[in-house]
Amino acid sequence: MGALDGVKVVELAGIGPGPFVGMMLADAGAGVIRVDRPGGATMPSMVVGRGRLGTLEVDLKDVAARDSVLRLIEGADVLIEGFRPGVTERLGLGPDTCLERNPALVYARMTGWGQHGPLAPRAGHDINYISISGVLHSFARAGERPVPPLNLVGDYGGGAMFCAFGILAALLAARTTGQGQVVDAAMTDGSATLSAFIHGMRGLGGWAQDPGGNLLDTGAPFYDVYTTADGRHLAVGAIEPQFYALLLAGLGLADEDLPGQNDRAGWPLLRERFAAVIAGRTRDEWTAVFESTDACVTPVLTWDEATEHPHNRARDTFVRPDGTLQPAPAPRFSGTPSLVGDASGRLDAALLQTWGLTPDEAAKLAPEG
């Protein structure tokens, strides 16, 4: 029994962060029913489709089918949708309609630009959302163009994670007041919020506008990635002075006459020395040197290597519930452990009736009649 056992979620099928929100809620024990267009039920075959009770293929432009989905929403606690602003309203499933039918509903809207603003009706992707929030600008070495950090910062960090947080906060409020509300989760907003620490540093004069010259953006030689003798890489994050001392000792540089750690004028020389020394051994040789120390030095692992790392294996960070390698649910709960549901949930008429559908509606919508 998960932490969200008993919470009922209707997920209107989408791409990117929307399904990730559904996965997070399902991982924590919520009952999630996905509503997709006819012939569009492909997401369950992907990892982010795991844990659903099943998928209903419904033509939402059909009035009778839409009314059945509305009845499903009447019995739900949460609705997730990731369309452009105004789409669900045109389908007859907008927040006003749904909240009138179910006043305690949490209506979560997951978009890139948000529900209002000049760009709200425009198309976009992760790279666009984090570019206007100022975050993409900082993913660069000095003098080089920014490198997109996969789609982890906009879609999933600034989007899905904030949407899930908003849903849980609104659920708590609804349980107290009986009143649901709309959660407007925008990736521009979320990615900007993720940069709160950087804005704080800028306010104190501790973070330069241009990337590649600051403490955490490869400006500092003791917080960077270095190439080893075998062409692989080592991550160095020795910020605190006691950890920095251990880094120098491990590199054999403790007795060398080097600039001070925080002597910015000396950072180019430190970087040159670190790079030359680290290039003299393989990644795994350096791993053996540092793995039992607090020098904050670790190997940069590939996807395949990460699944076999002893720490990840000890924590079961990666699992194979249905033969597909995937990350386990996070975070961990002591009293209500999360379980990885597979992606082959099958809905039946009996279950749909427990969500408020009539026997006739349930029989029509259930995949097996």
N, C-alpha and C positions, 0 to 999 in steps of 0.2 A: 504494500500500500504506500504510494508516494505522497509527498507533501501536498500535492494538489488533487488528491483523490476526491472524486465527487464534483470537481469543476468541469463544466461542459463547455466545449469550445467549437464553434462553427468557423471553419477556415475557407474563405472564398479563394480558390486556387489562383496563385500568382507565381512569380519567379523571384529569385534572389533572396532578400531578407525575410519576406513574408513566410515562406515555408520554414525558414530557420526558427522563426518565432514559434510556429506550430510544433516543431521538433522539441524546442526547449520546454514548452508546456507539457507535451506528451512525455518527455523524459522524466518530468517531475510528478507524473501520475495523472494529469488531466486527461479526460476523455475528449479526443479531437476527431471531429468528422470533417473531412475535406469535401468541398463542393466544387466540381470541375465541369467544364463544358463537355458535351458528348465527344468521345474519341480523344479527349485531352488528358486522360489520367496517366501521365508518364512520370510525374514526380515521385510516386511511391517506389519506383525502382532505384531512386537515389538515396543516399544516406540521410539527407535532410527530410526525406519522406517517411522516416521510421516512426513507429509508435502510434500511428493513427488507428482509430477503430476501423476505418475504411474510407473509401471515396465514393461519393455519389456523382454520377454523370448526369447533369441537368442542363437543359436549355433554359436559361434564365429569362429569355425573351418570350417564352411560353407562359401565359398568365397563370394557368393551373399549376405548372411546375414551380413558378415563382412563389405562389401562395403556399405551396407545400414547404418551400424553404423558409418562408416567413414563419410558418408554424414551428419549424425546427428551431428557428431563432427565438421564438417565444419561450422555449424550454431551455435555452442556453444561458450561460453566464457571460460568455465572451464571444464577440464576432471579430475576426481578423480579415481585413481587405487591403489590397495593395494596388488598386487601380489609380488612374489619374483622378484629380478632383472632379466630382460631378458624375462620374460613371455609374456608381451605385445608385445615385439619385435617379438617373435616367432609367435604370433597371427596376425602379420601384423598391429598392433595398437600402435607401439612404438612411442616415442616422435618425432623422425625424420620424420616419415611418417605423423603423425598428424599435426606437425607444418608446414610441407610443404603444406599441404592442407589448414591449417588455421594459418597463421603466427602470429596472435594476441592471440592464444590460451594459457591459463595458464594450464600447464600439471602437476598436483599434484600427486606425488608418495609418498604413506604413507606406510612405512615399519618399522620394528623394528631396524634393523642394518644399514639401509641406502643403497645407491646404490653402494658403493664400500667399501673396507676393507676386512680383512681376514674372517670375519663372515658373510658378506653380503649374500652369497648363503645358509646359514644355517637356519634351523627352530628355532623358539624361541617364547616365550611369555613374557608378561609384567614382570614377576618375573626375567627373564633372562636379559632383557634389563636394568632394574634398578639395577641389581646386578653388571654389569660391568661398569656402570656409577658412582658407588660408593654410590648411594643414598640408596639402600636397607640396606647397612651396618649400617646406622644411625637409622633405625627404630627398636630400641631395648633398653631395660633397661640394666643397668650395669650388666655384667656377664651373660646375657641371649642371646639366638640366635635371629636374626632379625625376625620380623613378617611382612609378605607382607601387604602393605596398600591397600588391595583389588587390583583392576587393575586401580586405579585412577591416579597414578603418571606416569606410562609408557604409557599405552594405550591412556588415555584421556587427562591428563595434559601435559605430554611430547610429546604425539603423535598428537591426533586430534586437540587440541587447537593450537599447533604450526603450524600444517598443514593449519588450517583455517586462521591463521594470515598470513602465507606465501602466501596463495591464494589471500587474500585481498591486500597485498602489491604488488604482481605481477600484479593484476588487475589494480591497480592505475598506475603502470609503463606502462602497455600495453595501457591504455587510453591516456597516454602522448606521448609514442613513437611509438605506433602501433606494437610493437614487444612483442610477448609472450615469455615464458620461462618455464623451468622445475623447479618445487619446490620439492626438495629432503628433505622430512620430515622424520627424523629417531627418534624413541623413545629413543635411547641411547643419541643422541644429545640433544633432548628436555628435558629429565629428568636431564641431566647434567646442562643445562642452568637454570632449576628451582632451582638448588642448588647454584646459584651465590652468594647469601647472605652468605651462609655457607662458601664458599671459601674465601669471603672477610673477614669474621671473623677469619678464619684460618690464613690468611695472616697477620692479626694484632695480632696473638697469643691468640685470644680469643675463640678458639674452639679446644677441644682436639680430637685426632684421635679416641680414643675408645668411643663408644656411652654410653649414660646413665649418663654422668657426666657434661653435658653442660646445658646452660640456657633453651633450648627449647626441649630437648630430655629426659625429666623426671629427669634430674640431679638436677634441682632446686626444692625444696619442694613447692615453690609458683607458679610452672607451672607444674601441674600434675593432675592426675585423682585419686579420693579417693572413697572408698566404704562407703556407708551410712548404717544406721541401718537396712534397709529393703533389703539389698543386691544389691541396685542399685548404681548409681555412680554420682559424682559431679565433674565438670571440673573447675579447679582453674587456673587462668592466671593473677595473680596480680603482674605484673613485676615492674611497676613504683612505687616509694616509697609512693606516695599519695594513690594509689590503695591498696598497701600492708597494709597501716595503716587501711584502711577500712576493709580489710580481717581480720586482727587481732581483730578489734572491733566487727565484726559480729560473730567471733568465741568465743568471750569472753576472748581473750588472750591479750588484749591491755595493761593490768597492770601486766602481768606475766613477770618474769625475764627470757627473752629468748635471744639466740644469735642474733646478728644483721642480717638483711636480706641478706647481701652480705658476711657474714662470712661463707665461704665454709666449714670450719672445724666444724661449728655448724649446717650445713644442716641436718645431720642425726638426731639430736635432734629435730629440727624444724619439720621434716617429721614425726617423731614419735608422737609429740604432735598434729600436725594437723590431723593425721590419727585417733588418739584416740578420739579427740573431734568430728570429723565429723562422726565417727561411732556411736555416741550417739544419732543421730537424723535421721529421714528418709530423703530421697532425696527431697521430696516435702516440708518438713518442712524447710530444708536449702534453698530451692528455695524461699520460702516466706521471709526468713531473708534477702536475698541478692538481690532480683529482682529489688528493687527500689534504688540500690546503684551503685557506680562505682567500686565495688570491683573485677569485672571481674570474677564472679562466676556464673556458669550456670548448669542446669541439663543436664546429658547425656541422650538424648532421643532415643527411638527406632524409627525404620522407621515409624511405625504407629503413635507414639506420635508426631513425627515431623510434620506430616500433620495437626495436630490439635492445634499446638502451636499458641497462639494469634498473635504473630509477623508474623509468616508465613501465617496465615489466613488473616491478615490485608494487606499483600503485594501480596496475591494470589500466593505465592511461589509454591504451588502445585495445579494442575487443573485436571479436568476430562472431556476433550473435547468430548470423545466418550465412556465415562463410565469407562475408564482405568485411574487410578490414576497415575500421572506423574508430574515431575517438569516442571514449566513453562519456556519459553525461557528466557535467560539472555544474555547480560545485557538489561536494559530497555532503550527505546528511547523516547524522548519527542515529536518528530514530526512524526516519522514513527514507530508506535508501532508494535511489532512482534505479530503474531497470531499463535496458535497451529493448524497446519493442521492435519487432521486425516490420518490414514494409509491405506485408501481405495481408493486412487486416481486411476482413470481409464482413460487411454489414448485412444484417438480416432484418426482416420485418418486425420481429419481436423487439429487437433493440431500439429500432426507430420509434416504436410506439412508446417506449419509456421516455422518449424525448418530446412527446406530445403529439405525434402524428396519429391520424386516424388509421384504422386497419387498412382501409382502401388506399390511402396515401402511402403508407409504409410499403404495401405490396407493390405499388407502382414504382417506387423509388429504389427498393432493395435490389441490388445487382442480380440476385437469383430469384427475384419475384417473391 
